[in-house]
């Protein structure tokens, strides 16, 4: 990877992380101020964002967006279904449920376990091997998240 590609990757990943944080705070606001269920928020979010992204994707890369519809027996359909059901609908639903119960800060911090879970699953299901530095990062993520969400004793200021 070249330096320009790395810079773009850092920008997009950072923008995505900030967007995810905004989403958690907005979800908490809705739960605190309105009688809204997390499954309703998830359903509306998925439908509207799916339609918007499909339209934008069609304008950007029409051939690629339409190509998947021409391969009905491909393993890609199973992977797309897993991404939709587990990675998107279930993932965001349980995230918002977590926001409702523990707030956006802790829920988002726990969401930081995603790279660690992806590393573990890639190793198990795809046979990927990781360097010692990558594995050290894996354990640092888990430790950091655990320490960040662990309840700390509060001092009484009198």
N, C-alpha and C positions, 0 to 999 in steps of 0.2 A: 504494500500500500504506500502511496506517495503522501507527502506532507499535506497537499491540498485536500486529498480524500480524508485524511485523518482530521483535519480542521473542520470539514463539512460534517463528518460523523460526530465530532464533539459538539458542534453547534446544534445539530438535529436532536441528538440524545439529550442535551441540556434543555432545549426548548420543550421536548417531550416530557421531561421530568418536571419542569415548571408548570406545564399544562396539567399534568397529573395532580400536582399539588393544588392548583387552582380548583380542579374538579372536586377534590376532597373537601376543601373549605366550603365550596358552594353547596355540596351535598349536606354538610353539617348545618349550614345556614337554613336549608330547606327543612331539615328534620327538626331543628330547634324552633322555627317560626311558623311552620305549617304542618298540618297533619298529613304528611306525605309518606307513603311506604317506599322503601328502597327498591322493591321489585318494580314499582311503577316507574320510578326514575330510570332504572336500568332499561326497561322496555322502551320507553320514549327515546332515551339516548341512543340505543342501538338502532332503532328503526330510522330515526332522522339522520343520524350520522352515517348509517349504511347507505341510505339513498343519496346523501350529499357526496360521499366518497365515490360511489359508483358513477355518478354523473361527472365528477371532476376527473376520475380515472379514465372514463371513456373519452373525454376531450384530450387528455394528455397522451394516452397510449391505447387507442381504440382496438388495435389488433390484439394486444395482450389481454385486454379486458374481455374481449369477445371469444378468444381462443379457448378458454376453459370450458365454454358451453359446447364445444365441438368434440370433447374427449370424454364421453360418458362412462367408459369402463376403466378409466385411469385411477390409480391409487391417489391421485390428487384430490378426488372428491372426498375420500375418507379423511385426508389431512385437512381439507377445508372445513369439513363438518366438525372435526375435533377443535380446530382453531375457533370456530364460531361458538360451539357449545361450551367447551371447557375454558378456552383461553379468553373469550370475550364475554359471553353471557354469564357464565358461572363466575368467572374471575371478577368481573365488575360488580355483580350482584353481592357476592360475599364481601368484597371490599367495602361497598356502601353499607352493608349490614354492620361491618366492623366499625365504620365511621360513626354510625348511630350509637354504638355501645361504648366505644373507647375514644372517640374523637378523631379529627383528621390528622393530627400530628402523629399519634401512635400508629394509626392505621397505615399511614403513608410510610412511616419508618419500617413497619413490618413488611410492607410491600417491597422494600429494598432487598428482601430475601429472594426476589425473583431471579437475579443472576446466579445465586447459589443453587437454587432449585433447577435452573436451566443447565447449569454445569453438571450437576448430579445426574439429571435425566439424559443429557447428551452422552455422558459416560456409559450409562446403563444401556440405553436403547440404540445409540448410534456408534458405540464402541470408540468414542473419542477419548484421547489421552491428553492429559494436561501436564504442564511443567510444574516443578516445585514452586515457582513464583506464583503461578496461577492458582495452585492449590492453597498456598499461603493466603492469597487474596480471598479465596473462597471462605476460609476459616475466619479471616478478619471481618468479613461482611457479617457472618453469623454472630460473632462476638460483639461487634459494634451495635447491631440491631438489638441483641439481647440486653446489653448495657443501657442502651438508649430508652427502651420501653419499660425496663424494670422500675417498679414503683420505688421512689426514694423517700426516706423519712423527711417530713417537713418540720422545720424549726418553728416554734411558736415565738413570734416577735411581740413582746409585751411593751 
